[in-house]
Amino acid sequence: MGLLDVIDLEVRYGHALALDGVSLRVEAGQLVGVLGPNGAGKTTLLKAISRTVLPAAGRIAFDGAPLDGLAAHDVVGRGICHCPEGRRLFPELSVAKNLLLGGYLRTDRDAVARDLDKVHALFPVLKARAGQQANTLSGGEQQMLAIGRALMGAPLLLLLDEPSIGIAQRLKVEIFQSIRAIQRAGTAVLLVEQDARSTLAIAEQVYVLEHGRVVRQGHARTLADDEEIRRIYLGV
C-alpha cells in the first residue's frame, strides 16, 4: 500500500456523477500530479480525500488506515492538509495569525515554532510582511501564505488545488519551485493543476482526469512525450 490509496472512488452531487471509479496512489514523499479540464473532477477528488465532501462509493486509505467516518479536522490530525482553490485565507487577519491558525490542532509548541521558521525560509516575503493583513498581499503572495498555512499543520501529505491560478508568471515559477522543495524535504504532495507544462516538469507520477474518470496515468516524463497529451495539454 502507498501513503494514500484511493480505490474506485465515486462522488455524486445529487444525481450528477462527479467522480466515477477513480483510483490513484501516492507514495510517501512522492509528488503526484492530477491534470484535466474544468469539470473533470479534480477539485472534488481533493475534497473527498479531505472529507469535505463524502463519497458515495469506493475507499480511501491513508497510511494503511481507512478515512471512512472521519470528520475533516480528524483527517488533518492524521496528517493530510488541504490547500484549497481560491486560498480561503482569513483576509482581515495578519499574515502571522493566518500561519499560526494552520497549526491550531497542534500542541507541540516548540515544533510549531520550528515549522514557522521553515515556512519563512521557504517564503521569505511572509516573514517580511508578518504584520500585514492577508488581503493586502498580491495574489502570488496570498498563495504562498495559503501553502504556508497548510504546512503549519505538519502534513505527511499536502493537497494542493490549482495553486497557479491568477498568479503572475514570475511568482508562478516561484510557487512551483517551492512545491518541489516541499516534496524534496519529505512531504508527499498531490497537486491538482491545469498548468500541464509546469506539473509535468516537477511531478513524478501523473493522472489525467476527464469526466470524472482517470483516462491516462503514468510517469510524468512518459506522458510529457505522449503525442495526445502534448496536443491537448501542451499545445504542441
Phi, psi and omega per residue, in radians:
M1 nan 2.645 3.086
G2 -1.558 -3.049 3.025
L3 -1.139 -0.779 3.078
L4 -2.164 2.257 3.047
D5 -2.203 2.076 3.048
V6 -1.892 2.157 -2.980
I7 -2.243 2.013 3.040
D8 0.898 0.813 -3.039
L9 -1.334 2.308 3.090
E10 -2.226 2.268 3.096
V11 -2.287 2.361 3.119
R12 -2.155 2.519 2.927
Y13 -1.956 1.684 -2.986
G14 1.146 -2.150 3.121
H15 -1.595 -0.120 -3.106
A16 -1.454 2.284 3.141
L17 -1.605 1.929 -3.090
A18 -1.566 -0.663 3.070
L19 -2.250 2.313 -3.005
D20 -2.223 1.491 3.069
G21 1.273 0.701 -3.111
V22 -1.395 2.307 3.051
S23 -2.272 2.390 3.031
L24 -2.760 2.910 -3.127
R25 -2.410 2.475 2.990
V26 -2.178 2.147 3.092
E27 -1.455 2.797 3.096
A28 -0.987 2.267 3.099
G29 1.310 0.143 -3.071
Q30 -1.642 2.624 3.028
L31 -1.899 1.957 -3.090
V32 -2.010 2.318 3.123
G33 -1.822 2.580 3.024
V34 -2.188 2.062 -3.132
L35 -1.915 2.818 3.065
G36 2.740 2.797 -3.130
P37 -1.272 2.995 3.018
N38 -1.002 2.417 3.135
G39 1.454 0.102 -3.108
A40 -1.342 -0.331 -3.110
G41 1.895 0.166 -3.052
K42 -1.133 -0.849 3.138
T43 -1.150 -0.694 3.104
T44 -1.042 -0.667 3.113
L45 -1.013 -0.846 -3.137
L46 -1.152 -0.684 3.118
K47 -1.120 -0.621 3.105
A48 -1.183 -0.694 3.116
I49 -1.124 -0.723 -3.121
S50 -1.480 0.032 3.048
R51 1.173 0.478 3.000
T52 -1.581 -0.245 2.814
V53 -2.257 2.630 -3.042
L54 -1.816 2.300 3.121
P55 -1.154 2.629 3.019
A56 -1.519 -0.446 -3.139
A57 -2.827 2.927 3.139
G58 1.663 3.130 -3.080
R59 -2.341 2.561 3.005
I60 -2.257 2.162 3.112
A61 -2.136 2.435 3.119
F62 -2.234 2.162 -3.114
D63 0.933 0.659 3.058
G64 1.505 -0.083 -3.104
A65 -2.051 2.449 -3.137
P66 -1.196 2.617 3.075
L67 -1.663 0.026 -3.110
D68 -0.961 2.320 3.027
G69 1.455 -0.098 -3.125
L70 -1.428 2.538 2.966
A71 -1.377 2.840 -3.085
A72 -1.020 -0.696 -3.120
H73 -1.208 -0.470 3.073
D74 -1.222 -0.591 3.082
V75 -1.129 -0.703 3.055
V76 -1.051 -0.757 3.128
G77 -1.103 -0.466 3.089
R78 -1.299 -0.377 3.123
G79 2.086 0.319 3.074
I80 -1.969 2.096 3.104
C81 -2.072 2.334 -3.003
H82 -1.931 2.110 3.028
C83 -1.776 1.755 -2.933
P84 -1.365 2.852 2.998
E85 -1.071 2.424 -3.128
G86 1.519 -0.030 2.988
R87 1.314 -0.778 3.063
R88 0.945 0.796 3.090
L89 -1.361 2.959 2.949
F90 -1.632 1.685 -2.870
P91 -1.104 -0.563 -3.071
E92 -1.611 -0.056 3.051
L93 -1.572 2.773 -3.124
S94 -1.231 2.846 3.042
V95 -0.978 -0.795 -3.114
A96 -1.064 -0.747 -3.114
K97 -1.220 -0.642 3.054
N98 -1.032 -0.758 3.135
L99 -1.113 -0.811 -3.095
L100 -1.137 -0.530 3.091
L101 -1.141 -0.420 3.081
G102 -1.121 -0.401 3.130
G103 -1.865 0.476 -2.993
Y104 -1.147 -0.407 3.134
L105 -1.481 -0.168 -3.016
R106 -1.545 2.562 3.085
T107 -2.010 -0.078 -3.112
D108 -1.511 1.394 -2.998
R109 -1.016 -0.694 3.141
D110 -1.121 -0.708 3.123
A111 -1.201 -0.624 3.072
V112 -1.059 -0.759 3.125
A113 -1.098 -0.687 3.121
R114 -1.167 -0.695 3.129
D115 -1.184 -0.592 3.061
L116 -1.098 -0.703 3.078
D117 -1.077 -0.669 3.133
K118 -1.156 -0.716 3.108
V119 -1.108 -0.735 3.110
H120 -1.127 -0.610 3.099
A121 -1.202 -0.625 -3.138
L122 -1.290 -0.693 -3.126
F123 -2.236 1.411 -3.072
P124 -0.995 -0.506 -3.128
V125 -1.074 -0.500 -3.129
L126 -1.225 -0.569 3.064
K127 -1.258 -0.718 -3.124
A128 -1.132 -0.498 -3.061
R129 -1.993 0.496 -3.047
A130 -0.981 -0.624 -3.084
G131 -1.528 -0.121 -3.131
Q132 -1.363 2.636 3.002
Q133 -1.167 2.534 -3.089
A134 -1.059 -0.576 -3.084
N135 -1.316 -0.035 3.069
T136 -1.619 -0.102 3.134
L137 -1.401 2.748 3.014
S138 -1.210 2.945 3.132
G139 -1.019 -0.757 3.137
G140 -1.157 -0.678 3.120
E141 -1.199 -0.629 3.063
Q142 -1.120 -0.642 3.095
Q143 -1.159 -0.685 3.054
M144 -1.045 -0.717 3.127
L145 -1.133 -0.729 3.130
A146 -1.097 -0.741 3.102
I147 -1.155 -0.772 3.124
G148 -1.042 -0.732 3.116
R149 -1.061 -0.739 3.104
A150 -1.110 -0.675 3.134
L151 -1.149 -0.462 3.127
M152 -1.177 -0.225 3.025
G153 -1.426 0.024 -3.137
A154 0.954 0.961 -3.057
P155 -1.282 2.573 2.859
L156 -1.451 -0.492 3.116
L157 -2.337 2.205 3.102
L158 -1.867 2.150 3.072
L159 -1.702 2.110 -3.109
L160 -2.076 2.145 -3.093
D161 -1.934 1.881 3.051
E162 0.886 0.977 -3.094
P163 -1.192 -0.216 -3.083
S164 -1.663 -0.063 -3.065
I165 -1.152 2.277 3.038
G166 1.216 0.457 -3.071
I167 -2.061 2.424 3.087
A168 -1.052 2.633 -3.036
Q169 -0.998 -0.716 -3.106
R170 -1.076 -0.774 3.137
L171 -1.295 -0.508 3.072
K172 -1.067 -0.751 3.105
V173 -1.054 -0.742 3.124
E174 -1.104 -0.711 -3.139
I175 -1.065 -0.833 -3.123
F176 -1.170 -0.626 3.041
Q177 -1.092 -0.683 3.135
S178 -1.176 -0.685 3.104
I179 -1.059 -0.747 3.102
R180 -1.116 -0.678 3.125
A181 -1.141 -0.659 3.106
I182 -1.077 -0.786 3.130
Q183 -1.149 -0.713 -3.133
R184 -1.168 -0.414 3.091
A185 -1.413 -0.076 3.006
G186 2.040 -0.055 3.131
T187 -1.604 2.213 3.055
A188 -1.222 2.553 -3.099
V189 -2.301 2.280 2.955
L190 -1.939 1.901 -2.976
L191 -1.877 2.024 3.023
V192 -1.674 2.236 -3.041
E193 -2.669 2.690 2.902
Q194 -1.761 -0.284 3.085
D195 -1.380 1.520 -3.049
A196 -1.140 -0.681 -3.081
R197 -1.070 -0.835 -3.126
S198 -1.187 -0.657 -3.136
T199 -1.160 -0.803 3.136
L200 -1.125 -0.435 -3.129
A201 -1.311 -0.460 -3.062
I202 -2.001 -0.360 -3.070
A203 -1.396 2.768 3.029
E204 -1.659 -0.897 3.134
Q205 -2.039 2.523 -3.111
V206 -2.359 2.417 3.020
Y207 -2.030 2.462 3.102
V208 -1.973 2.142 3.126
L209 -1.809 2.413 2.974
E210 -2.510 2.260 3.105
H211 0.914 0.677 3.056
G212 1.387 0.155 3.141
R213 -2.214 2.622 3.004
V214 -1.366 2.033 -3.109
V215 -1.835 -0.244 3.121
R216 -2.751 2.495 3.056
Q217 -2.664 2.686 3.118
G218 2.805 -3.065 3.108
H219 -1.150 2.471 -3.071
A220 -0.986 -0.717 -3.109
R221 -1.136 -0.646 3.123
T222 -1.154 -0.796 -3.135
L223 -1.182 -0.577 3.121
A224 -1.110 -0.421 3.124
D225 -1.685 -0.039 -3.126
D226 -1.298 2.228 -3.048
E227 -1.060 -0.715 -3.118
E228 -1.186 -0.738 3.106
I229 -1.096 -0.736 3.132
R230 -1.118 -0.669 -3.114
R231 -1.259 -0.797 -3.037
I232 -1.404 -0.743 -2.974
Y233 -1.824 -0.398 -3.128
L234 -1.890 -0.199 3.090
G235 1.189 0.510 -3.142
V236 -2.248 nan nan
